[in-house]
């Protein structure tokens, strides 16, 4: 690619291109940028069909590879073929292996996203999936604690940047006010993955001993191989950065050997998208000064603390859900634990599908849509900790289902709010850097819940009806931090203001435009008001 094509700059005759686009479209009001909303909706739905299923599949596989260590702890336990007994691991060593993944994830999330913003986004996403599959397959060959540590470190390195990279990728095709629902849609892959992996693990346990491999080794191997295959398929499917109508992508050097995917939109659809989301076609390459301005933005830190709490509880539930259920009823078999684990993530999925579309339609109220699910999680954890008469209690399991329901929308809403705040202030580098920092630093909560909780507290190791009480209370505490941070952010944005347009010299310091405010697109104008429920089919007259 030429530098102009790689960076997304328009060619020298982009004013002529813009004029051609204006003349070729039927606008209600060309100067105001108002177009037929039905045509706009059609364009974004076409993008959905191209991007969202691919993202769903890659996130499903990567989530399965990332989290299946948690299931391996209880698979074929009665045959002494679970992870701990096969590798001669202590609970603390397992916790260390789980936490090492997040150490690398935190360190490499930020640079990975910055690299993605410079290179071909679809190439970088494919690289992440292929690398994750390779490392995941190698986990079938683990023999001792050191190999668990090494492979979890490598997994954290290769998968870093996936989650914030997906959020960044979406902002190349959608305005931030429309990304919450889309993030939620592919985020359901993690929930389906947790449920399906839990159910399928029962089948892998039946394969125990086949070909000289125990059940969890078959699970690691097959998911890893599927990941590698999917990564290569994505090279041909995911669209690259959009180009303005009439602009041609030039490929030079090693780029000639990379598969060139068809453009996401062509013809009138491409022209409509260009006029509605002009900001993504007029960005300039970011500099270190631009990056420094993002790092100094105080809005990073409330968002990070929001993410810290909810992702910590989510990963803690994902890694230790079966352990918590076993603490509720120690008589359950490993297969029963796997089957009871799945409904937690079905509840999570339902909440995502219900709440994230509403949060987009009422995007000025993101803090409210974040806080209510957090309160539901707290209620669920209190039930899991204190409900029942002291013995095995289904009400305590019901608390876990509430935790799952509350978890669902919180992570997508945090990432969406991050892109909404940072794209108008800092442009593309703001989205890339802020989403990576919020995701990376927020995952320190994952380190807390995987390393310190459920295995690190002596009081939690005592078998009984109140096992894991202290760990559950800590998770309630970090959710309180998330709620407080969301409220603080909402108040400060009202009192101090969101600061749009104040970032002189940064790419995209005008809402929906460039630093000099020359490009203000149709989507930016519509984002000034909430869509509400009016265009939902059930409310149409």
Number of C-alpha atoms within 10 A of each C-alpha: 17 12 10 15 18 18 20 22 19 20 15 9 10 16 11 12 18 18 10 14 20 17 11 13 16 13 15 11 10 14 8 12 19 18 18 14 9 8 14 17 11 12 19 17 13 14 18 16 11 16 20 18 14 18 20 20 18 25 23 24 24 26 21 27 26 21 18 22 21 23 27 22 22 23 27 23 18 10 10 13 23 23 27 19 13 14 17 12 15 14 14 15 18 23 22 19 23 26 24 24 24 27 20 20 27 25 16 20 29 24 16 24 30 20 15 20 24 15 16 17 22 21 21 21 24 23 20 24 26 27 20 29 30 20 25 30 22 16 24 19 14 17 13 14 17 13 16 23 20 15 19 25 21 20 26 25 23 23 27 28 32 26 21 25 27 20 25 30 22 19 23 18 22 19 22 29 25 23 26 30 24 23 26 26 20 23 25 25 25 26 27 21 26 26 25 21 28 25 20 15 25 20 14 19 23 14 18 19 13 11 8 10 16 24 25 26 25 23 28 24 21 15 21 28 18 18 29 23 14 19 22 16 14 23 20 16 19 23 22 20 22 20 22 23 23 18 16 12 17 13 15 10 7 8 12 11 9 11 13 18 14 12 14 22 20 12 10 15 19 20 24 26 25 22 25 24 24 23 31 29 22 20 21 20 16 19 11 9 11 19 18 11 17 24 16 9 15 10 18 20 18 21 25 26 25 29 31 27 29 34 25 23 28 24 20 25 24 23 26 21 22 24 21 24 21 20 21 26 18 15 11 14 16 22 20 15 25 25 19 18 29 22 22 25 29 22 21 24 25 16 21 30 18 14 20 29 20 19 27 25 22 18 27 16 15 21 22 17 20 28 22 14 24 27 19 18 28 23 18 25 26 19 19 28 24 15 21 15 8 11 12 19 15 14 15 21 24 17 24 29 24 23 30 29 26 27 29 32 33 31 23 26 26 25 27 29 24 22 28 22 22 29 28 30 32 33 30 27 30 28 31 32 28 32 31 29 26 26 28 27 22 23 25 23 25 27 24 19 30 29 22 16 20 26 21 16 13 10 15 19 13 12 13 15 20 18 19 25 17 17 21 22 15 15 25 23 13 21 26 19 19 26 24 16 22 24 18 15 21 19 13 13 14 10 9 8 10 17 14 17 20 14 20 15 15 27 27 33 24 27 27 29 27 27 24 14 14 13 22 21 23 23 24 23 15 14 19 12 12 15 16 13 13 11 11 10 8 8 8 8 6
